[in-house]
Amino acid sequence: MKKIQKIFRGKVKSFDEKTHTATIVISTNDIDRDHEVIEPKAFQKHLGNYMAHPVLLSSHRADQLTRQIGEAKAIRITDEGVEGDYEWYAKQGNPEADWGWFLVTRGIAAFSVGFMPITWLDKWSQPMISQEDSARGIARRYTEIELFENSQVLVPANPNALQRELDEAEGEEKELLELATKSLKAEEVEPFKQAEEQAEKKRYEESRDKFLAWFKDPAVKAELQKIFDDRLEEAVKDLKPAKHYSELLLGGGGLDPNHASTKGQENDDEDEEEQSPIQNKDAFLGAIRAGIQEGIR
């Protein structure tokens, strides 16, 4: 069996604004949308493995250090489900942690557990699922699992992104996004939106500066700097912030090998090419391609 991820709307039992800690139910014994049930006691046997490194991630992503938005301090198994005491790394310069904590305080917390099923009951297993469960519409009951990681499912701070996700979401995620859409006010979202924009700008500037460092000719750097700045300004106007410099070089402009000039521009383009300090276009484009691969990673 491969790792399974299931989303639960988090029931916030209590939270402390000063310590950025909260007690939240992260899993219940209710029937989910897949007609499955995870017994609370199914977590118990292997819970120590998770608690040895109890990170709280943002949306199951571990590609950057800032994806860790907090940690579990304790997890308890109850008859109702699984609840945990969590600390969010809020007010530490990480917009994702701040936004996750904000959602907790508004009662719009959602969590997704990633686990490996070990034993379960269904109509193909031995022993089989009970007739009582079958009558209730339960297709599978997990009796032992290993919790690999726990994530807060992040509702985006950007209202436009929220609406796009709402259009594409289904099931539990759609319900959560609808709840957030109704609950959040523009003035509450704005500080987080600004923080996200600043974080995106910083990531872009770091990747741009790393790329420019490859070139020793000051004239080349100046030309590239102008290209980046002009295209970044256009991207911001179009509400398409760039996370990596390669995003600004793809799909248009005089440096794009697939870019076709109009007839009225051909002569001007030839003159500009003669004056360009970039002498080796093949080497230049090769460097860009290498950078694009880095950006994709």
C-alpha positions as a LaTeX table, in Angstrom:
\begin{tabular}{lrrr}
\hline
Residue & $x$ (\AA) & $y$ (\AA) & $z$ (\AA) \\
\hline
Met1 & 0.00 & 0.00 & 0.00 \\
Lys2 & 1.23 & 3.50 & $-0.79$ \\
Lys3 & 1.08 & 6.44 & 1.57 \\
Ile4 & $-2.43$ & 7.83 & 2.00 \\
Gln5 & $-3.41$ & 11.42 & 2.75 \\
Lys6 & $-6.73$ & 12.33 & 4.30 \\
Ile7 & $-8.07$ & 15.78 & 5.12 \\
Phe8 & $-9.95$ & 16.55 & 8.32 \\
Arg9 & $-11.54$ & 19.83 & 9.26 \\
Gly10 & $-9.73$ & 20.70 & 12.45 \\
Lys11 & $-11.84$ & 21.27 & 15.53 \\
Val12 & $-10.04$ & 23.94 & 17.54 \\
Lys13 & $-10.64$ & 23.05 & 21.18 \\
Ser14 & $-8.55$ & 25.90 & 22.58 \\
Phe15 & $-5.72$ & 28.26 & 21.62 \\
Asp16 & $-3.34$ & 30.66 & 23.34 \\
Glu17 & $-2.51$ & 33.88 & 21.46 \\
Lys18 & 0.61 & 34.55 & 23.56 \\
Thr19 & 2.33 & 31.21 & 22.99 \\
His20 & 0.81 & 30.47 & 19.55 \\
Thr21 & $-0.27$ & 27.06 & 20.74 \\
Ala22 & $-3.55$ & 25.26 & 20.16 \\
Thr23 & $-5.23$ & 21.98 & 20.92 \\
Ile24 & $-6.87$ & 20.61 & 17.81 \\
Val25 & $-8.63$ & 17.41 & 16.80 \\
Ile26 & $-6.72$ & 16.22 & 13.73 \\
Ser27 & $-8.58$ & 12.98 & 13.04 \\
Thr28 & $-11.91$ & 11.47 & 14.05 \\
Asn29 & $-13.58$ & 8.09 & 13.84 \\
Asp30 & $-16.24$ & 9.48 & 11.50 \\
Ile31 & $-16.88$ & 8.05 & 8.06 \\
Asp32 & $-14.95$ & 10.10 & 5.49 \\
Arg33 & $-15.78$ & 10.86 & 1.87 \\
Asp34 & $-14.02$ & 7.69 & 0.73 \\
His35 & $-16.42$ & 5.72 & 2.96 \\
Glu36 & $-13.49$ & 4.81 & 5.20 \\
Val37 & $-12.83$ & 5.06 & 8.93 \\
Ile38 & $-9.53$ & 5.40 & 10.76 \\
Glu39 & $-9.93$ & 4.06 & 14.27 \\
Pro40 & $-8.32$ & 6.42 & 16.78 \\
Lys41 & $-6.43$ & 3.51 & 18.35 \\
Ala42 & $-4.95$ & 2.72 & 14.92 \\
Phe43 & $-2.46$ & 5.57 & 15.49 \\
Gln44 & $-1.24$ & 4.31 & 18.86 \\
Lys45 & 1.33 & 1.58 & 18.17 \\
His46 & 3.61 & 3.58 & 15.87 \\
Leu47 & 2.95 & 7.09 & 17.20 \\
Gly48 & 6.41 & 7.23 & 18.80 \\
Asn49 & 8.04 & 7.21 & 15.37 \\
Tyr50 & 6.22 & 10.40 & 14.42 \\
Met51 & 6.82 & 12.07 & 17.78 \\
Ala52 & 10.56 & 11.57 & 17.33 \\
His53 & 10.34 & 14.26 & 14.63 \\
Pro54 & 6.89 & 15.85 & 15.05 \\
Val55 & 6.97 & 18.56 & 12.39 \\
Leu56 & 3.85 & 20.40 & 11.26 \\
Leu57 & 4.15 & 21.09 & 7.54 \\
Ser58 & 2.31 & 23.40 & 5.21 \\
Ser59 & 0.31 & 21.39 & 2.67 \\
His60 & 2.59 & 18.31 & 2.76 \\
Arg61 & 5.48 & 20.27 & 1.27 \\
Ala62 & 9.02 & 19.87 & 2.53 \\
Asp63 & 10.95 & 21.54 & $-0.29$ \\
Gln64 & 11.93 & 24.59 & 1.79 \\
Leu65 & 12.69 & 25.18 & 5.45 \\
Thr66 & 9.80 & 27.65 & 5.69 \\
Arg67 & 7.35 & 24.83 & 4.89 \\
Gln68 & 7.67 & 23.75 & 8.50 \\
Ile69 & 5.18 & 26.03 & 10.23 \\
Gly70 & 5.21 & 24.42 & 13.66 \\
Glu71 & 5.53 & 21.24 & 15.65 \\
Ala72 & 3.47 & 18.84 & 17.71 \\
Lys73 & 4.08 & 19.03 & 21.44 \\
Ala74 & 1.82 & 16.11 & 22.34 \\
Ile75 & $-0.71$ & 13.82 & 20.65 \\
Arg76 & $-3.44$ & 11.96 & 22.52 \\
Ile77 & $-5.74$ & 9.15 & 21.48 \\
Thr78 & $-9.33$ & 9.54 & 22.67 \\
Asp79 & $-12.58$ & 7.73 & 22.00 \\
Glu80 & $-13.62$ & 10.58 & 19.68 \\
Gly81 & $-10.44$ & 10.74 & 17.66 \\
Val82 & $-6.88$ & 12.01 & 17.73 \\
Glu83 & $-6.06$ & 15.41 & 19.21 \\
Gly84 & $-2.78$ & 17.23 & 19.50 \\
Asp85 & $-1.15$ & 20.20 & 21.18 \\
Tyr86 & 0.68 & 22.20 & 18.51 \\
Glu87 & 2.93 & 25.22 & 18.48 \\
Trp88 & 2.98 & 27.48 & 15.42 \\
Tyr89 & 6.16 & 29.36 & 14.53 \\
Ala90 & 4.18 & 32.57 & 14.20 \\
Lys91 & 5.66 & 36.08 & 14.34 \\
Gln92 & 9.06 & 34.73 & 13.28 \\
Gly93 & 9.12 & 36.11 & 9.74 \\
Asn94 & 7.44 & 33.14 & 8.03 \\
Pro95 & 4.21 & 34.22 & 6.27 \\
Glu96 & 2.98 & 30.63 & 5.94 \\
Ala97 & 3.24 & 30.04 & 9.68 \\
Asp98 & 1.51 & 33.37 & 10.36 \\
Trp99 & $-1.32$ & 32.57 & 7.96 \\
Gly100 & $-1.73$ & 29.06 & 9.35 \\
Trp101 & $-2.00$ & 30.45 & 12.87 \\
Phe102 & $-4.48$ & 33.11 & 11.75 \\
Leu103 & $-6.74$ & 30.39 & 10.31 \\
Val104 & $-6.57$ & 28.51 & 13.61 \\
Thr105 & $-7.70$ & 31.58 & 15.56 \\
Arg106 & $-10.59$ & 32.01 & 13.11 \\
Gly107 & $-11.68$ & 28.37 & 13.47 \\
Ile108 & $-10.84$ & 27.56 & 9.83 \\
Ala109 & $-8.17$ & 24.96 & 10.50 \\
Ala110 & $-7.85$ & 21.93 & 8.27 \\
Phe111 & $-5.33$ & 19.14 & 8.64 \\
Ser112 & $-4.20$ & 16.31 & 6.43 \\
Val113 & $-2.54$ & 13.22 & 7.84 \\
Gly114 & $-0.15$ & 11.24 & 5.69 \\
Phe115 & 0.07 & 7.63 & 6.82 \\
Met116 & 0.97 & 4.10 & 5.77 \\
Pro117 & $-1.84$ & 1.58 & 6.35 \\
Ile118 & $-0.70$ & $-1.58$ & 8.08 \\
Thr119 & $-3.88$ & $-3.51$ & 8.91 \\
Trp120 & $-7.48$ & $-2.89$ & 7.91 \\
Leu121 & $-10.84$ & $-4.54$ & 7.40 \\
Asp122 & $-12.80$ & $-4.53$ & 4.16 \\
Lys123 & $-14.77$ & $-7.07$ & 2.16 \\
Trp124 & $-11.57$ & $-8.57$ & 0.68 \\
Ser125 & $-9.57$ & $-8.86$ & 3.92 \\
Gln126 & $-9.44$ & $-11.61$ & 6.49 \\
Pro127 & $-11.14$ & $-11.03$ & 8.81 \\
Met128 & $-13.71$ & $-9.13$ & 6.76 \\
Ile129 & $-15.41$ & $-5.90$ & 7.70 \\
Ser130 & $-18.43$ & $-6.41$ & 9.94 \\
Gln131 & $-21.97$ & $-6.53$ & 8.66 \\
Glu132 & $-22.76$ & $-3.56$ & 10.90 \\
Asp133 & $-20.08$ & $-1.43$ & 9.21 \\
Ser134 & $-21.23$ & $-2.55$ & 5.78 \\
Ala135 & $-24.78$ & $-1.55$ & 6.63 \\
Arg136 & $-23.48$ & 1.90 & 7.65 \\
Gly137 & $-21.82$ & 2.30 & 4.26 \\
Ile138 & $-18.24$ & 1.84 & 5.50 \\
Ala139 & $-16.02$ & 0.35 & 2.78 \\
Arg140 & $-12.83$ & 0.07 & 4.86 \\
Arg141 & $-11.83$ & 0.39 & 8.51 \\
Tyr142 & $-8.15$ & 1.00 & 9.31 \\
Thr143 & $-7.11$ & $-0.73$ & 12.53 \\
Glu144 & $-3.36$ & $-0.01$ & 12.48 \\
Ile145 & $-1.47$ & 2.73 & 10.65 \\
Glu146 & 1.86 & 4.53 & 10.89 \\
Leu147 & 1.58 & 8.32 & 10.87 \\
Phe148 & 4.32 & 9.68 & 8.61 \\
Glu149 & 3.59 & 13.39 & 8.66 \\
Asn150 & 0.92 & 15.90 & 9.55 \\
Ser151 & 0.15 & 19.05 & 7.59 \\
Gln152 & $-2.06$ & 22.04 & 7.93 \\
Val153 & $-3.88$ & 22.44 & 4.65 \\
Leu154 & $-3.25$ & 26.05 & 3.83 \\
Val155 & $-6.09$ & 28.22 & 2.57 \\
Pro156 & $-4.34$ & 30.86 & 0.43 \\
Ala157 & $-4.19$ & 34.44 & 1.68 \\
Asn158 & $-4.49$ & 35.87 & $-1.82$ \\
Pro159 & $-8.24$ & 36.31 & $-2.53$ \\
Asn160 & $-7.74$ & 35.63 & $-6.26$ \\
Ala161 & $-5.86$ & 32.40 & $-5.54$ \\
Leu162 & $-8.54$ & 31.41 & $-3.05$ \\
Gln163 & $-11.25$ & 31.85 & $-5.67$ \\
Arg164 & $-9.29$ & 29.84 & $-8.27$ \\
Glu165 & $-8.81$ & 27.00 & $-5.82$ \\
Leu166 & $-12.48$ & 27.17 & $-4.88$ \\
Asp167 & $-13.44$ & 26.69 & $-8.54$ \\
Glu168 & $-11.22$ & 23.60 & $-8.85$ \\
Ala169 & $-11.69$ & 22.02 & $-5.42$ \\
Glu170 & $-13.95$ & 19.11 & $-4.58$ \\
Gly171 & $-15.33$ & 17.48 & $-1.47$ \\
Glu172 & $-13.86$ & 18.43 & 1.90 \\
Glu173 & $-11.42$ & 20.94 & 0.40 \\
Lys174 & $-14.24$ & 22.77 & $-1.37$ \\
Glu175 & $-16.22$ & 23.00 & 1.88 \\
Leu176 & $-13.20$ & 24.44 & 3.67 \\
Leu177 & $-12.59$ & 27.03 & 0.96 \\
Glu178 & $-16.25$ & 28.03 & 0.94 \\
Leu179 & $-16.08$ & 28.46 & 4.71 \\
Ala180 & $-12.99$ & 30.63 & 4.38 \\
Thr181 & $-14.52$ & 32.72 & 1.60 \\
Lys182 & $-17.51$ & 33.55 & 3.78 \\
Ser183 & $-15.47$ & 34.12 & 6.94 \\
Leu184 & $-12.50$ & 36.22 & 5.84 \\
Lys185 & $-12.60$ & 39.97 & 5.37 \\
Ala186 & $-10.41$ & 41.87 & 2.92 \\
Glu187 & $-8.79$ & 43.99 & 5.63 \\
Glu188 & $-7.84$ & 40.85 & 7.55 \\
Val189 & $-6.28$ & 39.22 & 4.51 \\
Glu190 & $-4.27$ & 42.25 & 3.32 \\
Pro191 & $-1.33$ & 41.98 & 5.78 \\
Phe192 & $-0.78$ & 38.34 & 4.83 \\
Lys193 & $-1.10$ & 39.13 & 1.14 \\
Gln194 & 1.59 & 41.79 & 1.49 \\
Ala195 & 3.84 & 39.40 & 3.41 \\
Glu196 & 3.44 & 36.77 & 0.69 \\
Glu197 & 4.31 & 39.32 & $-2.00$ \\
Gln198 & 7.44 & 40.37 & $-0.11$ \\
Ala199 & 8.50 & 36.73 & 0.29 \\
Glu200 & 7.98 & 36.08 & $-3.44$ \\
Lys201 & 9.96 & 39.20 & $-4.32$ \\
Lys202 & 12.84 & 38.13 & $-2.08$ \\
Arg203 & 12.96 & 34.66 & $-3.66$ \\
Tyr204 & 12.97 & 36.21 & $-7.11$ \\
Glu205 & 15.75 & 38.69 & $-6.27$ \\
Glu206 & 17.93 & 35.94 & $-4.80$ \\
Ser207 & 17.62 & 33.76 & $-7.92$ \\
Arg208 & 18.20 & 36.78 & $-10.20$ \\
Asp209 & 21.33 & 37.89 & $-8.36$ \\
Lys210 & 22.72 & 34.35 & $-8.42$ \\
Phe211 & 22.21 & 34.23 & $-12.18$ \\
Leu212 & 23.78 & 37.65 & $-12.79$ \\
Ala213 & 26.85 & 36.60 & $-10.84$ \\
Trp214 & 27.69 & 34.20 & $-13.68$ \\
Phe215 & 28.46 & 37.14 & $-15.98$ \\
Lys216 & 31.61 & 39.21 & $-15.51$ \\
Asp217 & 30.98 & 41.89 & $-18.13$ \\
Pro218 & 29.30 & 44.90 & $-16.42$ \\
Ala219 & 27.54 & 45.84 & $-19.69$ \\
Val220 & 25.96 & 42.41 & $-19.93$ \\
Lys221 & 24.82 & 42.60 & $-16.32$ \\
Ala222 & 23.30 & 46.03 & $-16.89$ \\
Glu223 & 21.38 & 44.82 & $-19.96$ \\
Leu224 & 20.12 & 41.75 & $-18.15$ \\
Gln225 & 19.16 & 43.81 & $-15.12$ \\
Lys226 & 17.00 & 46.06 & $-17.30$ \\
Ile227 & 15.36 & 43.08 & $-18.96$ \\
Phe228 & 14.51 & 41.54 & $-15.60$ \\
Asp229 & 13.23 & 44.77 & $-14.10$ \\
Asp230 & 11.04 & 45.58 & $-17.13$ \\
Arg231 & 9.50 & 42.12 & $-17.28$ \\
Leu232 & 9.05 & 41.90 & $-13.53$ \\
Glu233 & 7.09 & 45.15 & $-13.63$ \\
Glu234 & 4.86 & 43.72 & $-16.37$ \\
Ala235 & 4.36 & 40.49 & $-14.41$ \\
Val236 & 3.32 & 42.40 & $-11.31$ \\
Lys237 & 0.81 & 44.43 & $-13.32$ \\
Asp238 & $-0.65$ & 41.15 & $-14.65$ \\
Leu239 & $-0.85$ & 39.74 & $-11.08$ \\
Lys240 & 1.70 & 37.06 & $-12.00$ \\
Pro241 & 4.57 & 37.43 & $-9.51$ \\
Ala242 & 7.80 & 35.70 & $-10.51$ \\
Lys243 & 9.44 & 33.30 & $-8.09$ \\
His244 & 12.49 & 32.68 & $-10.27$ \\
Tyr245 & 14.25 & 34.76 & $-12.92$ \\
Ser246 & 13.67 & 32.08 & $-15.57$ \\
Glu247 & 9.93 & 32.74 & $-15.43$ \\
Leu248 & 10.57 & 36.21 & $-16.86$ \\
Leu249 & 12.75 & 34.93 & $-19.68$ \\
Leu250 & 10.32 & 32.29 & $-20.91$ \\
Gly251 & 7.72 & 33.06 & $-23.54$ \\
Gly252 & 8.68 & 36.40 & $-25.03$ \\
Gly253 & 11.11 & 39.24 & $-25.55$ \\
Gly254 & 14.19 & 39.73 & $-27.71$ \\
Leu255 & 16.22 & 37.08 & $-25.91$ \\
Asp256 & 13.73 & 34.30 & $-26.55$ \\
Pro257 & 15.11 & 32.05 & $-29.36$ \\
Asn258 & 11.52 & 31.39 & $-30.50$ \\
His259 & 10.54 & 35.05 & $-30.44$ \\
Ala260 & 9.49 & 36.34 & $-33.88$ \\
Ser261 & 9.73 & 40.05 & $-34.64$ \\
Thr262 & 7.14 & 41.81 & $-36.74$ \\
Lys263 & 8.25 & 43.13 & $-40.13$ \\
Gly264 & 8.15 & 46.68 & $-38.86$ \\
Gln265 & 10.55 & 45.80 & $-36.08$ \\
Glu266 & 13.07 & 43.70 & $-38.00$ \\
Asn267 & 15.44 & 46.54 & $-38.91$ \\
Asp268 & 15.34 & 47.97 & $-35.40$ \\
Asp269 & 16.00 & 44.54 & $-33.97$ \\
Glu270 & 19.05 & 44.10 & $-36.24$ \\
Asp271 & 20.45 & 47.45 & $-35.10$ \\
Glu272 & 19.87 & 46.54 & $-31.46$ \\
Glu273 & 21.60 & 43.19 & $-31.99$ \\
Glu274 & 24.69 & 44.90 & $-33.40$ \\
Gln275 & 24.85 & 47.18 & $-30.37$ \\
Ser276 & 24.17 & 44.42 & $-27.85$ \\
Pro277 & 27.08 & 43.67 & $-25.49$ \\
Ile278 & 26.05 & 40.01 & $-25.51$ \\
Gln279 & 28.44 & 38.56 & $-28.07$ \\
Asn280 & 27.87 & 34.83 & $-27.69$ \\
Lys281 & 24.11 & 34.26 & $-27.84$ \\
Asp282 & 24.46 & 30.46 & $-27.86$ \\
Ala283 & 26.46 & 30.47 & $-24.63$ \\
Phe284 & 24.04 & 32.97 & $-23.15$ \\
Leu285 & 20.99 & 30.89 & $-24.00$ \\
Gly286 & 22.75 & 27.82 & $-22.67$ \\
Ala287 & 23.20 & 29.55 & $-19.34$ \\
Ile288 & 19.55 & 30.51 & $-19.33$ \\
Arg289 & 18.51 & 26.93 & $-20.00$ \\
Ala290 & 20.65 & 25.76 & $-17.08$ \\
Gly291 & 19.00 & 28.36 & $-14.92$ \\
Ile292 & 15.55 & 27.31 & $-16.06$ \\
Gln293 & 16.29 & 23.74 & $-15.03$ \\
Glu294 & 17.34 & 25.06 & $-11.63$ \\
Gly295 & 14.09 & 27.02 & $-11.40$ \\
Ile296 & 12.00 & 23.97 & $-12.28$ \\
Arg297 & 13.73 & 22.00 & $-9.52$ \\
\hline
\end{tabular}
